[in-house]
């Protein structure tokens, strides 16, 4: 990956909804190192914030599972909630996240339900 870990940034200006499936397919088989996982997770979160496409849910879930960055995981969880794609299993996992803001967000989501 290396320099290619920022390739998702190309979609920021050229994204179409059909691209979400291709992005998810490309991410799933990857086993990135910490730096690449962070770059990819950041890019997925950025893309989801800008495009607000429910089709990006699979890529966002991949990012949550793979990024070591608590800030990126928090952004991902917020985007999944906005897209109404924060399922019970991931919400439960969020309750045990190392990051306190994610745990608090999950608790708030559970109380609201």
MODELLER restraints for C-alpha pairs under 7 A, 6 or more apart:
rsr = mdl.restraints
at = mdl.atoms
rsr.add(forms.Gaussian(group=physical.xy_distance, feature=features.Distance(at['CA:1:A'], at['CA:36:A']), mean=6.96, stdev=0.5))
rsr.add(forms.Gaussian(group=physical.xy_distance, feature=features.Distance(at['CA:2:A'], at['CA:36:A']), mean=6.57, stdev=0.5))
rsr.add(forms.Gaussian(group=physical.xy_distance, feature=features.Distance(at['CA:5:A'], at['CA:36:A']), mean=5.55, stdev=0.5))
rsr.add(forms.Gaussian(group=physical.xy_distance, feature=features.Distance(at['CA:5:A'], at['CA:39:A']), mean=5.99, stdev=0.5))
rsr.add(forms.Gaussian(group=physical.xy_distance, feature=features.Distance(at['CA:5:A'], at['CA:40:A']), mean=5.78, stdev=0.5))
rsr.add(forms.Gaussian(group=physical.xy_distance, feature=features.Distance(at['CA:6:A'], at['CA:39:A']), mean=6.21, stdev=0.5))
rsr.add(forms.Gaussian(group=physical.xy_distance, feature=features.Distance(at['CA:6:A'], at['CA:40:A']), mean=6.52, stdev=0.5))
rsr.add(forms.Gaussian(group=physical.xy_distance, feature=features.Distance(at['CA:8:A'], at['CA:43:A']), mean=5.98, stdev=0.5))
rsr.add(forms.Gaussian(group=physical.xy_distance, feature=features.Distance(at['CA:9:A'], at['CA:43:A']), mean=5.99, stdev=0.5))
rsr.add(forms.Gaussian(group=physical.xy_distance, feature=features.Distance(at['CA:12:A'], at['CA:47:A']), mean=5.86, stdev=0.5))
rsr.add(forms.Gaussian(group=physical.xy_distance, feature=features.Distance(at['CA:17:A'], at['CA:53:A']), mean=6.92, stdev=0.5))
rsr.add(forms.Gaussian(group=physical.xy_distance, feature=features.Distance(at['CA:17:A'], at['CA:55:A']), mean=6.76, stdev=0.5))
rsr.add(forms.Gaussian(group=physical.xy_distance, feature=features.Distance(at['CA:20:A'], at['CA:55:A']), mean=5.63, stdev=0.5))
rsr.add(forms.Gaussian(group=physical.xy_distance, feature=features.Distance(at['CA:20:A'], at['CA:56:A']), mean=5.22, stdev=0.5))
rsr.add(forms.Gaussian(group=physical.xy_distance, feature=features.Distance(at['CA:23:A'], at['CA:59:A']), mean=6.74, stdev=0.5))
rsr.add(forms.Gaussian(group=physical.xy_distance, feature=features.Distance(at['CA:24:A'], at['CA:58:A']), mean=5.95, stdev=0.5))
rsr.add(forms.Gaussian(group=physical.xy_distance, feature=features.Distance(at['CA:24:A'], at['CA:59:A']), mean=4.84, stdev=0.5))
rsr.add(forms.Gaussian(group=physical.xy_distance, feature=features.Distance(at['CA:28:A'], at['CA:62:A']), mean=6.89, stdev=0.5))
rsr.add(forms.Gaussian(group=physical.xy_distance, feature=features.Distance(at['CA:34:A'], at['CA:68:A']), mean=6.43, stdev=0.5))
rsr.add(forms.Gaussian(group=physical.xy_distance, feature=features.Distance(at['CA:37:A'], at['CA:66:A']), mean=5.97, stdev=0.5))
rsr.add(forms.Gaussian(group=physical.xy_distance, feature=features.Distance(at['CA:37:A'], at['CA:67:A']), mean=4.98, stdev=0.5))
rsr.add(forms.Gaussian(group=physical.xy_distance, feature=features.Distance(at['CA:38:A'], at['CA:67:A']), mean=4.97, stdev=0.5))
rsr.add(forms.Gaussian(group=physical.xy_distance, feature=features.Distance(at['CA:38:A'], at['CA:68:A']), mean=6.30, stdev=0.5))
rsr.add(forms.Gaussian(group=physical.xy_distance, feature=features.Distance(at['CA:38:A'], at['CA:69:A']), mean=6.25, stdev=0.5))
rsr.add(forms.Gaussian(group=physical.xy_distance, feature=features.Distance(at['CA:41:A'], at['CA:63:A']), mean=4.59, stdev=0.5))
rsr.add(forms.Gaussian(group=physical.xy_distance, feature=features.Distance(at['CA:41:A'], at['CA:67:A']), mean=5.59, stdev=0.5))
rsr.add(forms.Gaussian(group=physical.xy_distance, feature=features.Distance(at['CA:41:A'], at['CA:72:A']), mean=6.48, stdev=0.5))
rsr.add(forms.Gaussian(group=physical.xy_distance, feature=features.Distance(at['CA:42:A'], at['CA:72:A']), mean=5.76, stdev=0.5))
rsr.add(forms.Gaussian(group=physical.xy_distance, feature=features.Distance(at['CA:44:A'], at['CA:59:A']), mean=6.68, stdev=0.5))
rsr.add(forms.Gaussian(group=physical.xy_distance, feature=features.Distance(at['CA:44:A'], at['CA:60:A']), mean=6.27, stdev=0.5))
rsr.add(forms.Gaussian(group=physical.xy_distance, feature=features.Distance(at['CA:44:A'], at['CA:63:A']), mean=6.92, stdev=0.5))
rsr.add(forms.Gaussian(group=physical.xy_distance, feature=features.Distance(at['CA:45:A'], at['CA:60:A']), mean=6.75, stdev=0.5))
rsr.add(forms.Gaussian(group=physical.xy_distance, feature=features.Distance(at['CA:45:A'], at['CA:72:A']), mean=6.83, stdev=0.5))
rsr.add(forms.Gaussian(group=physical.xy_distance, feature=features.Distance(at['CA:45:A'], at['CA:75:A']), mean=6.20, stdev=0.5))
rsr.add(forms.Gaussian(group=physical.xy_distance, feature=features.Distance(at['CA:45:A'], at['CA:76:A']), mean=5.50, stdev=0.5))
rsr.add(forms.Gaussian(group=physical.xy_distance, feature=features.Distance(at['CA:48:A'], at['CA:56:A']), mean=6.57, stdev=0.5))
rsr.add(forms.Gaussian(group=physical.xy_distance, feature=features.Distance(at['CA:48:A'], at['CA:79:A']), mean=6.67, stdev=0.5))
rsr.add(forms.Gaussian(group=physical.xy_distance, feature=features.Distance(at['CA:49:A'], at['CA:79:A']), mean=6.64, stdev=0.5))
rsr.add(forms.Gaussian(group=physical.xy_distance, feature=features.Distance(at['CA:52:A'], at['CA:83:A']), mean=6.99, stdev=0.5))
rsr.add(forms.Gaussian(group=physical.xy_distance, feature=features.Distance(at['CA:54:A'], at['CA:83:A']), mean=5.52, stdev=0.5))
rsr.add(forms.Gaussian(group=physical.xy_distance, feature=features.Distance(at['CA:57:A'], at['CA:80:A']), mean=6.47, stdev=0.5))
rsr.add(forms.Gaussian(group=physical.xy_distance, feature=features.Distance(at['CA:57:A'], at['CA:85:A']), mean=6.40, stdev=0.5))
rsr.add(forms.Gaussian(group=physical.xy_distance, feature=features.Distance(at['CA:60:A'], at['CA:76:A']), mean=5.84, stdev=0.5))
rsr.add(forms.Gaussian(group=physical.xy_distance, feature=features.Distance(at['CA:64:A'], at['CA:73:A']), mean=5.13, stdev=0.5))
rsr.add(forms.Gaussian(group=physical.xy_distance, feature=features.Distance(at['CA:64:A'], at['CA:76:A']), mean=6.27, stdev=0.5))
rsr.add(forms.Gaussian(group=physical.xy_distance, feature=features.Distance(at['CA:67:A'], at['CA:73:A']), mean=6.84, stdev=0.5))
rsr.add(forms.Gaussian(group=physical.xy_distance, feature=features.Distance(at['CA:70:A'], at['CA:99:A']), mean=5.98, stdev=0.5))
rsr.add(forms.Gaussian(group=physical.xy_distance, feature=features.Distance(at['CA:74:A'], at['CA:102:A']), mean=5.74, stdev=0.5))
rsr.add(forms.Gaussian(group=physical.xy_distance, feature=features.Distance(at['CA:80:A'], at['CA:86:A']), mean=4.99, stdev=0.5))
rsr.add(forms.Gaussian(group=physical.xy_distance, feature=features.Distance(at['CA:91:A'], at['CA:106:A']), mean=5.82, stdev=0.5))
rsr.add(forms.Gaussian(group=physical.xy_distance, feature=features.Distance(at['CA:94:A'], at['CA:102:A']), mean=6.05, stdev=0.5))
rsr.add(forms.Gaussian(group=physical.xy_distance, feature=features.Distance(at['CA:94:A'], at['CA:103:A']), mean=5.66, stdev=0.5))
rsr.add(forms.Gaussian(group=physical.xy_distance, feature=features.Distance(at['CA:94:A'], at['CA:106:A']), mean=5.85, stdev=0.5))
rsr.add(forms.Gaussian(group=physical.xy_distance, feature=features.Distance(at['CA:95:A'], at['CA:103:A']), mean=4.53, stdev=0.5))
rsr.add(forms.Gaussian(group=physical.xy_distance, feature=features.Distance(at['CA:95:A'], at['CA:106:A']), mean=5.59, stdev=0.5))
rsr.add(forms.Gaussian(group=physical.xy_distance, feature=features.Distance(at['CA:95:A'], at['CA:107:A']), mean=6.71, stdev=0.5))
rsr.add(forms.Gaussian(group=physical.xy_distance, feature=features.Distance(at['CA:96:A'], at['CA:103:A']), mean=6.33, stdev=0.5))
rsr.add(forms.Gaussian(group=physical.xy_distance, feature=features.Distance(at['CA:97:A'], at['CA:103:A']), mean=5.99, stdev=0.5))
